[in-house]
Amino acid sequence: MTLFALATLLLAAPVQAACPAATTAGVEAQFQRFNAAWATQDPDMVTPLFTAEPVLLPTLSDTPRTTPAAVRDYFIGFLRSRPVGRIDTSTVEIDCQTASRVGTWTVTLTDPATGASRDVHARYSFIYRFEDGEWKIDHLHSSVAPEGH
């Protein structure tokens, strides 16, 4: 193979971006960051944790949220119940540009009018994608556990 042919082949080959470092502990840190943003009760603290093209399939709404504005809109109402999440079970998978965490969680909600709290047992899936130099939530699905615990 000539030097010219080799150079042409190398230039035509797709450039592979280096994989960002991801660990199970890092995925756990992302959940802690999310839970801390919930604690602020400020949708403008939660929304930036999502990618530019998110998919949010929330526990307490039938409406898929697929834009940052729609994600923010959901959290305006949801954060009034001062949610606190606790992971009950978790399976983590890590790829080059994505990481996923799926399992079950308990979300404690507090009624803003009465102060009464209740636990919602649910299934979840978080899919994170590396975007703009940081890990963000690309997809979040949460649904009430059918057994009702």
ABEGO torsion letter per residue (X at the ends): XBAAAAAAAAAABBBBBBBBBBBAAAAAAAAAAAAAAAAAGBAAAAAAABBABBBBBBAABABBBABAAAAAAAAAAAAAAGBBBBBABBBBBBBAABBBBBEBBBBBBBBAAAGBBBBBBBBBBBBBBBBGGBBBBABBBBBBBAAGX
